[in-house]
Amino acid sequence: MPDILQTIANATAMRVKTSKEAITLEQMKEKALSLPQKEHAFHKALQKKELSFICECKKASPSKGQIVADFPYMEIAHQYEAAGADAISVLTEPQWFLGSLDILQEIADSVSIPCLRKDFTVDEYMIYEARVYGADAILLIVSLLDEERLERYIDITHSLGMDALVECHDAEEVDRAKRAHARIIGVNNRNLRTFSVDASHCLRLRQQVGSDCIFVAESGIKTVQDIRALKQAGVDAVLIGETMMLAADKAKKLEELNG
């Protein structure tokens, strides 16, 4: 089976290379630094006592293909906000997820809750780019970054007043995330190399992450029972994608999941 995660990362690196031909790293950095500093809104949104909900805007995924034919992303984002979502995750990867930076910017400009740029960050360019397009947070996948780059990318993100959701898949990656001083650690229940999903996978790593950073459960969360188990385990936030995207009434679905 091909390693889809590495395939996407390689394609992302080529995408960044093309972007740099239009706007150089120094120019993108200058654009980002000229903007008002963010105020860690994503981190603050996930700090509340109750479970926080990060609802995702995505049209497709490598495992499911096209999830929805109709994708009125602005309407979806406003539905999430009205329903009480704490943050919105916006896919910007164009080939497998059919996302874009323009979608991110439009949503970020029109909602008051923080937005996460969901992409495969393989270059610091993408961090400055995320700030320019309005993101409050970025995704850093530990398995794609060596320890030095992971720590440096977290530092860059924090220097912009943004936050990093540092995604792990096993105990060794959690250790790396903590050594890199991650403030928000997510555990993905989906194996991005095989696409298999185990909704209880994150629970086995909850204790290792500890209580000194925010813990986010990602993928495979579909039912009230799933949410109840996460709450009992002391999970701070959940990132829900397909379940929300497939719900005809997103406010009702979020209310149902939240009990």
Backbone as CSV, one residue per row, in Angstrom:
resi,resn,N_x,N_y,N_z,CA_x,CA_y,CA_z,C_x,C_y,C_z
1,MET,0.846,-1.194,0.000,0.000,0.000,0.000,0.883,1.248,0.000
2,PRO,0.630,2.193,-0.885,1.454,3.401,-0.917,1.267,4.208,0.362
3,ASP,2.306,4.905,0.772,2.245,5.754,1.958,1.615,7.085,1.545
4,ILE,0.299,7.197,1.740,-0.423,8.374,1.266,0.023,9.630,1.998
5,LEU,0.385,9.491,3.273,0.832,10.652,4.039,2.089,11.264,3.414
6,GLN,3.041,10.412,3.079,4.270,10.909,2.474,4.021,11.426,1.062
7,THR,3.105,10.770,0.353,2.742,11.228,-0.990,2.175,12.646,-0.944
8,ILE,1.274,12.884,0.009,0.684,14.214,0.150,1.748,15.227,0.577
9,ALA,2.627,14.805,1.489,3.695,15.705,1.948,4.615,16.099,0.796
10,ASN,4.943,15.137,-0.052,5.801,15.426,-1.204,5.118,16.404,-2.163
11,ALA,3.833,16.184,-2.393,3.072,17.082,-3.268,2.972,18.475,-2.659
12,THR,2.839,18.528,-1.338,2.768,19.813,-0.644,4.078,20.578,-0.791
13,ALA,5.201,19.864,-0.679,6.512,20.501,-0.850,6.635,21.120,-2.241
14,MET,6.118,20.430,-3.253,6.143,20.964,-4.615,5.224,22.185,-4.726
15,ARG,4.089,22.136,-4.049,3.156,23.267,-4.054,3.816,24.505,-3.435
16,VAL,4.540,24.295,-2.328,5.230,25.407,-1.667,6.321,25.975,-2.582
17,LYS,7.018,25.087,-3.261,8.076,25.529,-4.180,7.498,26.451,-5.260
18,THR,6.342,26.086,-5.789,5.673,26.914,-6.796,5.226,28.246,-6.206
19,SER,4.691,28.196,-4.974,4.240,29.422,-4.315,5.389,30.398,-4.108
20,LYS,6.563,29.848,-3.769,7.736,30.690,-3.520,8.226,31.381,-4.789
21,GLU,7.899,30.815,-5.939,8.281,31.459,-7.199,7.471,32.728,-7.440
22,ALA,6.264,32.771,-6.874,5.410,33.958,-7.006,5.680,34.961,-5.890
23,ILE,5.775,34.422,-4.656,6.063,35.257,-3.476,7.137,34.536,-2.670
24,THR,8.281,35.152,-2.496,9.394,34.491,-1.807,9.099,34.336,-0.316
25,LEU,9.895,33.503,0.339,9.764,33.309,1.781,9.892,34.649,2.505
26,GLU,10.890,35.434,2.149,11.105,36.718,2.826,9.916,37.655,2.622
27,GLN,9.348,37.648,1.418,8.185,38.496,1.145,6.968,38.035,1.939
28,MET,6.753,36.701,2.022,5.619,36.171,2.780,5.803,36.447,4.267
29,LYS,7.033,36.296,4.729,7.332,36.577,6.137,7.066,38.047,6.444
30,GLU,7.492,38.913,5.553,7.285,40.355,5.745,5.798,40.690,5.790
31,LYS,5.021,40.068,4.904,3.569,40.275,4.904,2.972,39.865,6.259
32,ALA,3.379,38.690,6.746,2.841,38.169,8.012,3.212,39.071,9.179
33,LEU,4.458,39.524,9.206,4.932,40.338,10.322,4.366,41.758,10.296
34,SER,3.855,42.171,9.147,3.268,43.516,9.050,1.843,43.545,9.593
35,LEU,1.261,42.372,9.811,-0.112,42.288,10.303,-0.131,42.363,11.833
36,PRO,-1.263,42.756,12.419,-1.358,42.771,13.880,-1.111,41.374,14.443
37,GLN,-0.440,41.315,15.576,-0.144,40.022,16.198,-1.436,39.353,16.636
38,LYS,-1.551,38.078,16.356,-2.686,37.307,16.858,-2.571,37.178,18.379
39,GLU,-3.664,36.746,19.029,-3.694,36.707,20.495,-4.022,35.309,21.023
40,HIS,-3.500,34.292,20.344,-3.661,32.898,20.778,-5.146,32.541,21.015
41,ALA,-5.982,32.991,20.085,-7.426,32.768,20.230,-7.791,31.291,20.197
42,PHE,-7.059,30.507,19.404,-7.373,29.074,19.296,-7.115,28.389,20.642
43,HIS,-5.970,28.651,21.236,-5.624,28.067,22.539,-6.661,28.472,23.587
44,LYS,-7.024,29.748,23.598,-8.000,30.241,24.578,-9.357,29.568,24.400
45,ALA,-9.736,29.323,23.138,-11.045,28.709,22.860,-11.127,27.279,23.381
46,LEU,-9.986,26.618,23.502,-9.975,25.223,23.940,-9.714,25.082,25.435
47,GLN,-9.596,26.195,26.140,-9.260,26.154,27.560,-10.468,26.082,28.479
48,LYS,-11.658,26.167,27.949,-12.839,26.196,28.806,-13.002,24.866,29.547
49,LYS,-13.774,24.890,30.607,-13.933,23.710,31.461,-14.632,22.570,30.722
50,GLU,-15.633,22.908,29.912,-16.367,21.884,29.171,-15.575,21.456,27.930
51,LEU,-16.007,20.353,27.326,-15.381,19.869,26.097,-15.565,20.894,24.983
52,SER,-14.482,21.209,24.280,-14.535,22.149,23.156,-14.700,21.389,21.848
53,PHE,-15.389,22.017,20.902,-15.641,21.393,19.607,-14.976,22.196,18.492
54,ILE,-14.108,21.515,17.725,-13.516,22.077,16.517,-14.225,21.402,15.349
55,CYS,-15.021,22.155,14.614,-15.790,21.585,13.505,-15.095,21.899,12.186
56,GLU,-15.113,20.917,11.296,-14.273,20.999,10.101,-15.060,21.293,8.826
57,CYS,-14.468,22.146,8.004,-14.980,22.393,6.656,-14.090,21.657,5.665
58,LYS,-14.583,20.585,5.088,-13.808,19.879,4.060,-14.750,19.211,3.068
59,LYS,-14.345,19.267,1.824,-15.184,18.718,0.756,-14.844,17.262,0.457
60,ALA,-13.579,16.882,0.657,-13.133,15.540,0.283,-12.014,15.100,1.214
61,SER,-11.671,13.817,1.117,-10.530,13.277,1.855,-9.971,12.095,1.077
62,PRO,-8.715,11.715,1.327,-8.147,10.571,0.598,-8.873,9.258,0.894
63,SER,-9.395,9.122,2.105,-10.039,7.857,2.474,-11.453,7.741,1.924
64,LYS,-12.178,8.867,1.821,-13.582,8.839,1.413,-13.817,9.378,0.009
65,GLY,-12.798,10.026,-0.570,-13.034,10.730,-1.823,-13.879,11.953,-1.545
66,GLN,-14.751,12.317,-2.475,-15.614,13.479,-2.265,-16.666,13.154,-1.222
67,ILE,-16.689,13.929,-0.145,-17.620,13.678,0.961,-18.982,14.274,0.656
68,VAL,-18.971,15.499,0.111,-20.223,16.172,-0.247,-20.091,16.763,-1.645
69,ALA,-21.182,16.680,-2.395,-21.170,17.263,-3.746,-21.334,18.773,-3.659
70,ASP,-22.227,19.190,-2.769,-22.480,20.620,-2.571,-21.629,21.090,-1.395
71,PHE,-20.880,22.174,-1.570,-19.961,22.630,-0.528,-20.079,24.142,-0.331
72,PRO,-21.205,24.598,0.237,-21.367,26.030,0.526,-20.612,26.376,1.811
73,TYR,-19.301,26.467,1.705,-18.451,26.525,2.898,-18.729,27.726,3.795
74,MET,-19.138,28.850,3.211,-19.449,30.014,4.044,-20.698,29.745,4.892
75,GLU,-21.682,29.145,4.274,-22.903,28.794,5.001,-22.595,27.785,6.103
76,ILE,-21.752,26.808,5.771,-21.371,25.785,6.758,-20.646,26.426,7.936
77,ALA,-19.693,27.319,7.647,-18.935,27.977,8.714,-19.849,28.782,9.623
78,HIS,-20.807,29.488,9.033,-21.735,30.277,9.840,-22.666,29.375,10.652
79,GLN,-23.026,28.223,10.099,-23.829,27.265,10.854,-23.054,26.758,12.066
80,TYR,-21.780,26.453,11.856,-20.939,26.001,12.975,-20.875,27.053,14.069
81,GLU,-20.618,28.283,13.657,-20.490,29.358,14.639,-21.797,29.546,15.403
82,ALA,-22.917,29.570,14.691,-24.227,29.757,15.329,-24.577,28.597,16.254
83,ALA,-24.075,27.416,15.912,-24.379,26.219,16.707,-23.534,26.133,17.976
84,GLY,-22.539,26.994,18.094,-21.730,26.992,19.308,-20.390,26.309,19.180
85,ALA,-19.926,26.055,17.963,-18.582,25.493,17.793,-17.562,26.475,18.371
86,ASP,-16.482,25.929,18.930,-15.460,26.774,19.548,-14.401,27.222,18.545
87,ALA,-14.235,26.463,17.467,-13.268,26.795,16.422,-13.665,26.065,15.148
88,ILE,-13.121,26.534,14.036,-13.391,25.904,12.739,-12.066,25.463,12.130
89,SER,-12.027,24.226,11.678,-10.866,23.690,10.959,-11.165,23.775,9.469
90,VAL,-10.258,24.408,8.724,-10.473,24.610,7.285,-9.366,23.918,6.506
91,LEU,-9.749,22.962,5.657,-8.769,22.274,4.817,-8.291,23.198,3.712
92,THR,-6.975,23.297,3.555,-6.433,24.106,2.460,-5.647,23.266,1.463
93,GLU,-5.551,21.961,1.685,-4.832,21.080,0.750,-5.718,20.876,-0.486
94,PRO,-5.216,21.200,-1.693,-6.096,21.250,-2.867,-6.317,19.943,-3.614
95,GLN,-5.375,19.014,-3.556,-5.453,17.853,-4.440,-6.320,16.734,-3.880
96,TRP,-6.111,16.391,-2.632,-6.849,15.271,-2.030,-8.053,15.740,-1.216
97,PHE,-7.990,16.974,-0.699,-9.079,17.475,0.147,-9.896,18.571,-0.540
98,LEU,-9.459,18.987,-1.727,-10.158,20.000,-2.517,-10.347,21.305,-1.742
99,GLY,-9.339,21.642,-0.924,-9.395,22.872,-0.156,-8.581,23.973,-0.818
100,SER,-8.573,25.145,-0.181,-7.777,26.258,-0.719,-7.568,27.315,0.349
101,LEU,-6.535,28.115,0.149,-6.276,29.234,1.050,-7.358,30.303,0.932
102,ASP,-7.934,30.440,-0.234,-9.000,31.428,-0.421,-10.213,31.087,0.442
103,ILE,-10.524,29.794,0.539,-11.633,29.365,1.403,-11.323,29.735,2.853
104,LEU,-10.080,29.463,3.271,-9.662,29.813,4.624,-9.850,31.307,4.879
105,GLN,-9.372,32.128,3.960,-9.439,33.569,4.161,-10.874,34.068,4.225
106,GLU,-11.720,33.562,3.343,-13.121,33.989,3.346,-13.800,33.644,4.663
107,ILE,-13.538,32.420,5.158,-14.155,32.004,6.425,-13.585,32.800,7.585
108,ALA,-12.262,32.927,7.629,-11.619,33.646,8.737,-12.075,35.098,8.813
109,ASP,-12.333,35.685,7.661,-12.763,37.086,7.621,-14.209,37.279,8.059
110,SER,-14.992,36.192,8.089,-16.428,36.365,8.304,-16.960,35.734,9.592
111,VAL,-16.110,35.031,10.345,-16.553,34.456,11.618,-15.745,35.068,12.754
112,SER,-16.290,34.976,13.959,-15.603,35.550,15.124,-14.860,34.491,15.934
113,ILE,-15.078,33.220,15.613,-14.361,32.154,16.316,-13.071,31.823,15.555
114,PRO,-12.060,31.293,16.248,-10.762,31.063,15.599,-10.795,29.969,14.537
115,CYS,-9.881,30.101,13.563,-9.783,29.142,12.462,-8.418,28.456,12.462
116,LEU,-8.461,27.165,12.259,-7.264,26.336,12.123,-7.014,26.081,10.644
117,ARG,-5.789,26.358,10.183,-5.430,25.946,8.824,-5.043,24.472,8.876
118,LYS,-5.842,23.617,8.267,-5.587,22.175,8.261,-4.869,21.834,6.953
119,ASP,-3.591,21.556,7.059,-2.783,21.226,5.889,-1.572,20.443,6.370
120,PHE,-0.715,20.096,5.461,0.430,19.234,5.760,1.686,20.113,5.791
121,THR,1.901,20.772,6.914,2.948,21.789,7.029,4.331,21.157,6.912
122,VAL,5.014,21.463,5.825,6.345,20.887,5.576,7.403,21.970,5.392
123,ASP,6.987,23.240,5.534,7.910,24.346,5.304,7.425,25.521,6.142
124,GLU,8.356,26.285,6.717,7.969,27.433,7.536,7.181,28.457,6.725
125,TYR,7.360,28.461,5.420,6.607,29.336,4.514,5.109,29.215,4.774
126,MET,4.649,27.984,5.027,3.231,27.727,5.202,2.686,28.354,6.482
127,ILE,3.550,28.561,7.471,3.128,29.189,8.727,2.842,30.670,8.482
128,TYR,3.793,31.349,7.824,3.592,32.768,7.505,2.403,32.940,6.556
129,GLU,2.275,32.008,5.623,1.161,32.027,4.669,-0.169,31.903,5.412
130,ALA,-0.213,31.010,6.393,-1.433,30.819,7.181,-1.829,32.105,7.884
131,ARG,-0.835,32.808,8.428,-1.130,34.094,9.104,-1.675,35.112,8.106
132,VAL,-1.074,35.186,6.931,-1.506,36.151,5.915,-2.949,35.880,5.494
133,TYR,-3.333,34.609,5.457,-4.690,34.249,5.032,-5.666,34.135,6.203
134,GLY,-5.263,34.596,7.376,-6.222,34.775,8.469,-6.307,33.671,9.507
135,ALA,-5.492,32.635,9.411,-5.580,31.526,10.364,-5.115,31.944,11.755
136,ASP,-5.730,31.360,12.761,-5.301,31.537,14.152,-4.403,30.399,14.599
137,ALA,-4.446,29.291,13.862,-3.665,28.107,14.246,-3.315,27.303,13.002
138,ILE,-2.289,26.476,13.151,-1.886,25.570,12.077,-1.781,24.156,12.630
139,LEU,-1.756,23.197,11.718,-1.542,21.796,12.076,-0.090,21.425,11.810
140,LEU,0.551,20.793,12.786,1.886,20.232,12.608,1.806,18.735,12.876
141,ILE,2.100,17.928,11.853,2.055,16.471,11.989,3.453,15.983,12.349
142,VAL,3.585,15.411,13.528,4.901,15.055,14.066,5.666,14.121,13.135
143,SER,4.974,13.183,12.522,5.662,12.185,11.694,6.270,12.777,10.431
144,LEU,5.892,14.010,10.082,6.439,14.652,8.888,7.632,15.552,9.191
145,LEU,7.930,15.756,10.482,8.943,16.732,10.861,9.966,16.123,11.813
146,ASP,11.243,16.434,11.595,12.239,16.002,12.575,12.119,16.919,13.795
147,GLU,12.809,16.541,14.861,12.630,17.228,16.137,13.012,18.714,16.063
148,GLU,14.083,19.015,15.351,14.545,20.401,15.264,13.512,21.258,14.533
149,ARG,12.980,20.751,13.421,12.000,21.529,12.659,10.692,21.670,13.436
150,LEU,10.290,20.611,14.122,9.050,20.669,14.894,9.125,21.784,15.940
151,GLU,10.214,21.805,16.692,10.356,22.826,17.729,10.443,24.228,17.107
152,ARG,11.169,24.354,16.006,11.314,25.656,15.345,9.974,26.142,14.790
153,TYR,9.203,25.239,14.196,7.906,25.632,13.636,6.935,26.048,14.742
154,ILE,6.982,25.358,15.877,6.143,25.756,17.012,6.544,27.147,17.483
155,ASP,7.843,27.392,17.579,8.334,28.705,18.021,7.894,29.815,17.063
156,ILE,7.997,29.565,15.755,7.568,30.562,14.760,6.078,30.858,14.921
157,THR,5.303,29.801,15.059,3.849,29.941,15.207,3.517,30.801,16.421
158,HIS,4.132,30.478,17.551,3.855,31.229,18.777,4.317,32.683,18.664
159,SER,5.406,32.921,17.933,5.920,34.285,17.782,4.942,35.180,17.035
160,LEU,4.044,34.564,16.249,3.025,35.306,15.498,1.726,35.455,16.293
161,GLY,1.728,34.929,17.514,0.516,34.956,18.316,-0.474,33.889,17.908
162,MET,-0.013,32.930,17.100,-0.846,31.828,16.637,-0.588,30.591,17.495
163,ASP,-1.325,29.530,17.224,-1.175,28.279,17.965,-0.938,27.122,17.009
164,ALA,-0.316,26.077,17.533,-0.049,24.878,16.736,-0.768,23.688,17.350
165,LEU,-1.597,23.032,16.555,-2.161,21.743,16.939,-1.157,20.696,16.482
166,VAL,-0.473,20.073,17.435,0.614,19.151,17.128,0.057,17.737,17.151
167,GLU,-0.024,17.138,15.962,-0.715,15.857,15.805,0.226,14.668,15.952
168,CYS,-0.174,13.739,16.812,0.614,12.529,17.085,-0.219,11.281,16.776
169,HIS,0.502,10.177,16.585,-0.179,8.914,16.313,0.245,7.790,17.252
170,ASP,1.338,7.990,17.999,1.788,6.944,18.921,2.547,7.580,20.082
171,ALA,2.976,6.738,21.024,3.618,7.210,22.250,4.923,7.946,21.970
172,GLU,5.704,7.446,21.019,6.986,8.076,20.706,6.767,9.486,20.160
173,GLU,5.736,9.660,19.347,5.448,10.983,18.794,4.941,11.943,19.870
174,VAL,4.174,11.430,20.830,3.750,12.266,21.955,4.964,12.778,22.720
175,ASP,5.933,11.903,22.954,7.161,12.318,23.639,7.884,13.419,22.853
176,ARG,7.949,13.269,21.541,8.600,14.285,20.706,7.859,15.607,20.773
177,ALA,6.537,15.542,20.757,5.730,16.758,20.836,5.967,17.490,22.149
178,LYS,6.056,16.744,23.235,6.266,17.360,24.541,7.676,17.954,24.648
179,ARG,8.661,17.263,24.064,10.022,17.816,24.087,10.109,19.108,23.276
180,ALA,9.239,19.225,22.266,9.219,20.429,21.428,8.367,21.545,22.044
181,HIS,7.856,21.312,23.253,7.070,22.299,24.004,5.724,22.596,23.350
182,ALA,5.092,21.552,22.830,3.743,21.713,22.275,2.776,22.095,23.394
183,ARG,1.903,23.038,23.099,0.883,23.459,24.062,-0.454,22.783,23.798
184,ILE,-0.632,22.333,22.554,-1.867,21.634,22.162,-1.456,20.364,21.428
185,ILE,-1.784,19.219,21.982,-1.435,17.937,21.364,-2.712,17.225,20.936
186,GLY,-2.762,16.856,19.664,-3.885,16.081,19.156,-3.444,14.661,18.858
187,VAL,-4.317,13.720,19.141,-4.051,12.328,18.771,-5.083,11.920,17.738
188,ASN,-4.593,11.528,16.573,-5.467,11.163,15.464,-5.827,9.684,15.562
189,ASN,-7.120,9.415,15.634,-7.587,8.025,15.691,-7.490,7.328,14.341
190,ARG,-7.236,8.111,13.294,-7.076,7.535,11.963,-5.596,7.359,11.655
191,ASN,-5.224,6.134,11.288,-3.860,5.893,10.833,-3.744,6.460,9.421
192,LEU,-2.955,7.516,9.263,-2.897,8.202,7.971,-2.136,7.415,6.912
193,ARG,-1.547,6.299,7.314,-0.861,5.472,6.326,-1.741,4.332,5.823
194,THR,-2.690,3.891,6.667,-3.567,2.784,6.260,-5.037,3.187,6.204
195,PHE,-5.376,4.334,6.775,-6.735,4.867,6.866,-7.615,4.137,7.872
196,SER,-7.091,3.125,8.559,-7.895,2.439,9.568,-8.173,3.396,10.723
197,VAL,-9.352,3.250,11.337,-9.764,4.149,12.418,-10.088,3.330,13.665
198,ASP,-9.542,3.779,14.791,-9.843,3.180,16.093,-10.214,4.335,17.013
199,ALA,-11.515,4.510,17.267,-11.999,5.680,18.007,-11.483,5.733,19.436
200,SER,-10.991,4.613,19.961,-10.478,4.599,21.335,-8.965,4.768,21.395
201,HIS,-8.327,4.898,20.228,-6.860,5.000,20.194,-6.357,6.174,21.042
202,CYS,-7.022,7.318,20.919,-6.562,8.504,21.652,-6.642,8.314,23.161
203,LEU,-7.601,7.496,23.622,-7.771,7.284,25.060,-6.557,6.592,25.670
204,ARG,-5.909,5.758,24.877,-4.737,5.023,25.378,-3.524,5.937,25.557
205,LEU,-3.558,7.100,24.923,-2.432,8.033,25.031,-2.760,9.241,25.911
206,ARG,-3.976,9.282,26.441,-4.402,10.454,27.222,-3.495,10.712,28.420
207,GLN,-3.201,9.672,29.167,-2.401,9.846,30.379,-0.977,10.312,30.048
208,GLN,-0.435,9.788,28.964,0.929,10.149,28.589,1.040,11.624,28.223
209,VAL,0.015,12.143,27.571,0.033,13.562,27.208,0.045,14.420,28.463
210,GLY,-0.672,13.994,29.490,-0.689,14.726,30.747,-1.637,15.907,30.726
211,SER,-1.617,16.654,31.819,-2.564,17.762,31.985,-1.918,19.127,31.786
212,ASP,-0.637,19.133,31.383,0.059,20.414,31.226,-0.098,21.008,29.830
213,CYS,-0.850,20.330,28.962,-1.178,20.905,27.656,-2.585,20.446,27.272
214,ILE,-3.157,21.121,26.300,-4.512,20.788,25.857,-4.481,19.528,25.010
215,PHE,-5.423,18.633,25.263,-5.490,17.353,24.553,-6.694,17.356,23.611
216,VAL,-6.436,17.096,22.335,-7.487,17.079,21.312,-7.613,15.679,20.716
217,ALA,-8.821,15.157,20.686,-9.098,13.884,20.018,-9.538,14.172,18.590
218,GLU,-8.945,13.450,17.628,-9.233,13.708,16.215,-9.679,12.429,15.508
219,SER,-10.672,12.563,14.646,-11.116,11.505,13.712,-11.924,10.388,14.381
220,GLY,-12.880,9.890,13.618,-13.650,8.717,14.028,-14.650,8.971,15.134
221,ILE,-14.929,10.231,15.441,-15.856,10.566,16.531,-17.227,10.800,15.907
222,LYS,-18.166,9.919,16.232,-19.446,9.936,15.520,-20.667,9.966,16.420
223,THR,-20.556,9.461,17.634,-21.750,9.261,18.455,-21.643,9.937,19.821
224,VAL,-22.796,10.043,20.477,-22.836,10.569,21.840,-21.988,9.688,22.755
225,GLN,-22.009,8.380,22.495,-21.211,7.458,23.308,-19.719,7.746,23.164
226,ASP,-19.287,8.059,21.945,-17.886,8.429,21.722,-17.530,9.664,22.554
227,ILE,-18.392,10.662,22.501,-18.153,11.911,23.227,-18.124,11.659,24.734
228,ARG,-19.045,10.841,25.202,-19.106,10.540,26.638,-17.803,9.897,27.116
229,ALA,-17.271,8.957,26.323,-16.015,8.288,26.696,-14.851,9.280,26.720
230,LEU,-14.854,10.215,25.782,-13.786,11.217,25.725,-13.862,12.157,26.924
231,LYS,-15.084,12.568,27.277,-15.255,13.437,28.440,-14.776,12.741,29.713
232,GLN,-15.134,11.478,29.860,-14.740,10.725,31.051,-13.229,10.570,31.158
233,ALA,-12.547,10.551,30.001,-11.094,10.405,29.979,-10.369,11.736,30.165
234,GLY,-11.126,12.825,30.271,-10.499,14.127,30.478,-9.964,14.771,29.210
235,VAL,-10.530,14.400,28.064,-10.147,15.041,26.809,-10.665,16.473,26.814
236,ASP,-9.850,17.408,26.326,-10.216,18.826,26.363,-11.028,19.273,25.157
237,ALA,-10.749,18.678,23.992,-11.408,19.132,22.766,-11.485,17.987,21.770
238,VAL,-12.432,18.106,20.833,-12.563,17.120,19.761,-12.571,17.853,18.422
239,LEU,-11.954,17.237,17.437,-12.002,17.746,16.070,-12.859,16.781,15.272
240,ILE,-13.976,17.298,14.751,-14.943,16.439,14.060,-15.119,16.926,12.627
241,GLY,-14.897,16.022,11.678,-14.974,16.376,10.277,-16.165,15.773,9.558
242,GLU,-16.020,14.516,9.137,-17.032,13.889,8.287,-18.400,13.833,8.946
243,THR,-18.435,13.562,10.247,-19.720,13.477,10.953,-20.492,14.785,10.829
244,MET,-19.780,15.909,10.971,-20.445,17.206,10.843,-20.767,17.530,9.391
245,MET,-19.848,17.222,8.478,-20.074,17.542,7.073,-21.274,16.782,6.510
246,LEU,-21.506,15.577,6.978,-22.600,14.756,6.457,-23.941,15.046,7.128
247,ALA,-23.922,15.824,8.198,-25.160,16.140,8.915,-25.957,17.190,8.153
248,ALA,-27.217,16.891,7.882,-28.068,17.856,7.176,-28.315,19.075,8.048
249,ASP,-28.535,18.850,9.334,-28.746,19.935,10.294,-27.549,19.950,11.239
250,LYS,-26.601,20.822,10.962,-25.345,20.824,11.702,-25.515,21.303,13.135
251,ALA,-26.425,22.240,13.352,-26.683,22.716,14.711,-27.273,21.589,15.557
252,LYS,-28.200,20.862,14.979,-28.835,19.756,15.700,-27.818,18.656,16.005
253,LYS,-26.926,18.370,15.049,-25.905,17.337,15.237,-24.959,17.732,16.350
254,LEU,-24.529,18.985,16.365,-23.595,19.440,17.408,-24.273,19.409,18.779
255,GLU,-25.529,19.807,18.822,-26.286,19.771,20.078,-26.434,18.323,20.561
256,GLU,-26.702,17.418,19.621,-26.854,15.995,19.947,-25.550,15.418,20.518
257,LEU,-24.428,15.726,19.858,-23.135,15.205,20.314,-22.759,15.770,21.679
258,ASN,-23.109,17.014,21.897,-22.731,17.690,23.140,-23.633,17.289,24.311
259,GLY,-24.653,16.482,24.010,-25.501,15.977,25.067,-26.452,17.037,25.614
